[in-house]
Amino acid sequence: MEKIKLKLKGVAEIVGSDDVALLTLTDELEMKQLSVVCDRAMARQLSLRLAEAPLNNILLPEVLCGMMEDMDRQHFEVLINGLLDGQYKAVLVNKETLALTPIRVSDGVLLAMVAGLDIFIQVSLMRRQSVDFNSGSRGISIPVNTLSMDMLEKALNNAINDENYELASQLRDEMKRRK
């Protein structure tokens, strides 16, 4: 299986939403980006690590990873390997036993940051889901198939209110496809 190494580039709020945020993951050359929806609590945890807050070393994930001698990139990696009903799917890969343990993508990103693990995505999924990365961009593009049903409904209502009927049609089609 071909895979591409990713890195966390940033965490951003979604305008008009109090409970979700977006993670921006890029390839190593920062040519392509993948946007992953996460909850606000996880966005805060990841932002703490990106800011390298001084007390990070006593937080639970850091303490637990420090206690596990083999929790490192030699033994484990995070692999984003699918998309189902608007949610990316990921597994924690044990490189020695090849055991795959399902993990929420945002939790996998946090674990990777804390333990120094690599994050990968299947090449075919990256090609299908990524958009060009622009470091100076003020907005983030995300594929409609990664939005939750609630987010799709809100976006559909906004598109209708803005009389953007082409977008409204695409959103409606995605909602019908899922049902």
C-alpha positions in Angstrom: 0.0 0.0 0.0 1.3 3.4 -1.0 1.1 6.1 1.6 2.0 9.8 2.1 3.4 11.3 5.2 1.4 14.1 6.7 2.1 16.8 9.3 -0.2 19.0 11.3 0.0 22.5 10.0 -2.7 24.2 12.0 -6.0 24.3 13.9 -8.7 26.7 12.8 -12.2 27.6 14.1 -15.2 27.2 11.8 -17.0 30.5 11.6 -20.5 30.2 13.1 -19.8 27.0 14.9 -19.1 26.8 18.7 -18.5 23.1 18.8 -16.2 22.1 15.9 -12.9 23.1 14.4 -10.7 22.1 11.5 -7.3 20.5 11.5 -5.1 21.2 8.5 -2.8 18.4 7.6 -0.3 18.9 4.8 2.1 16.6 2.9 5.7 17.1 3.7 6.3 19.5 0.8 3.2 21.5 1.8 1.7 21.2 -1.7 -1.5 19.5 -0.7 -3.7 19.8 2.4 -6.4 17.7 4.0 -8.9 19.3 6.4 -10.3 17.2 9.2 -13.2 18.2 11.4 -12.6 17.8 15.1 -14.4 18.9 18.3 -13.5 22.1 20.2 -11.9 20.2 23.1 -9.5 18.4 20.8 -8.7 21.6 18.9 -7.7 23.1 22.3 -5.5 20.1 23.1 -3.7 20.3 19.7 -3.3 24.0 19.9 -1.6 23.6 23.3 0.9 21.3 21.7 1.5 23.5 18.7 2.2 26.4 21.0 4.6 24.2 23.1 3.0 25.3 26.4 5.4 24.9 29.3 3.2 22.5 31.3 2.6 20.0 28.4 5.0 17.5 29.9 2.6 16.9 32.9 -0.6 16.4 30.9 -2.1 12.9 30.8 -1.2 12.0 27.2 2.4 13.0 27.7 2.7 11.2 31.0 1.1 8.0 29.6 3.3 8.0 26.5 6.3 8.6 28.7 5.5 5.5 30.7 5.2 3.3 27.6 8.7 2.5 26.5 7.8 1.4 23.0 5.4 4.2 22.1 7.6 5.8 19.4 7.9 6.0 15.7 9.9 2.8 15.5 7.0 0.8 16.9 3.8 2.7 15.9 2.3 5.0 13.2 -1.1 6.6 12.6 -2.7 5.7 9.2 -5.7 7.6 7.8 -7.2 4.9 5.6 -10.8 5.7 4.8 -13.8 7.9 4.8 -17.3 6.8 5.9 -20.4 9.1 6.3 -18.4 12.3 6.4 -15.8 11.0 8.9 -12.2 10.1 8.1 -11.2 6.7 9.5 -7.8 6.0 11.0 -5.9 3.2 12.7 -2.9 3.0 15.0 -0.5 0.6 13.3 1.8 -1.6 15.5 4.7 -2.0 13.1 6.0 -5.2 14.8 2.7 -7.2 15.0 0.9 -5.3 12.2 -2.1 -5.0 14.6 -4.5 -2.2 13.5 -6.4 -0.4 16.3 -9.1 2.0 15.2 -8.7 5.5 16.5 -10.5 8.8 15.9 -8.3 10.8 13.5 -8.0 13.8 15.8 -6.9 11.5 18.7 -4.4 9.9 16.3 -3.0 13.3 15.5 -2.7 14.2 19.2 -1.0 10.8 19.9 1.4 11.4 17.0 2.3 14.8 18.4 2.8 13.6 21.9 4.7 10.4 21.1 6.5 11.6 18.0 4.7 9.2 15.7 4.4 9.6 12.0 1.0 10.2 10.4 0.3 8.7 7.0 -2.6 8.6 4.6 -3.3 6.2 1.8 -2.2 7.8 -1.6 -5.6 7.2 -3.2 -7.5 8.9 -0.4 -5.1 11.9 -0.4 -5.5 12.3 -4.1 -9.3 12.1 -3.8 -9.7 14.4 -0.8 -6.9 16.9 -0.7 -6.8 20.4 -2.1 -3.9 22.7 -2.9 -2.2 24.1 0.1 -1.8 27.9 0.2 -0.1 29.1 3.4 -1.4 32.7 3.0 -5.0 31.7 2.5 -7.6 33.1 4.8 -10.1 30.3 4.2 -9.9 26.5 4.0 -11.5 24.3 1.4 -13.0 21.1 2.5 -14.7 18.4 0.4 -18.5 18.1 1.1 -18.1 14.4 1.8 -16.2 15.2 5.0 -19.0 17.3 6.5 -21.3 15.9 9.2 -25.1 15.8 8.4 -25.6 18.7 10.7 -23.0 20.8 8.9 -24.5 19.8 5.6 -27.9 20.9 6.6 -26.6 24.3 7.9 -24.6 24.8 4.7 -27.6 23.9 2.6 -29.7 26.5 4.4 -27.0 29.1 3.9 -26.7 28.3 0.2 -30.4 28.6 -0.3 -30.5 31.9 1.6 -27.6 33.2 -0.5 -29.3 31.9 -3.7 -26.3 29.7 -4.5 -28.4 27.0 -6.1 -25.5 25.1 -7.6 -23.9 24.6 -4.2 -27.4 23.8 -2.7 -27.8 21.1 -5.3 -24.4 19.5 -4.5 -25.1 19.6 -0.8 -28.6 18.1 -1.3 -27.1 15.3 -3.5 -24.5 14.5 -0.8 -27.2 14.3 1.8 -29.3 12.0 -0.4 -26.3 9.8 -1.1 -25.7 9.2 2.6 -29.4 8.3 3.3 
